[in-house]
Amino acid sequence: LAKQRLRKGFQYIGITNRYEESVCLFYFKFIKPWDDSGTDQSCLPVVFEPINTAADHESQFNFTDEDWAYFEEYDDEVDRKTYNYALELFEADLRRYGVTRDACVAKDCWPKKS
């Protein structure tokens, strides 16, 4: 059911730890900043700026090293399978829309180095 929902219930899947590629894929798939419409639809630099990060908030939890070790070792089989399938769909879309780092840079849709 989870795989079916991912496949049919979402037009777009992004992967947080592949944020730059996810943003670029969104633009390539839906906005197409290079089209001939005459409208400037290029990636805005602001989409690559971190907002509302964990560093902005105090944690309400005081996890011990033992707690963190447990989290690192914990494996939820259903979550892992669901994530892996979402990753497969994400990577298939990258291929389908020609999203590579070089393609994103060429379309000015990759964060600028500071």
Protein Blocks (a to p, Z undefined) as FASTA:
>chain_A
ZZmmmmmmpcbdcdfklmmmmmmmmmmmmnopmbcnopacbdcfklmpcehifklpccfb
dcdfklmmmmmmpccfklmmmmmmmmmmmmmmmmmnopafklmmmnopaccdZZ
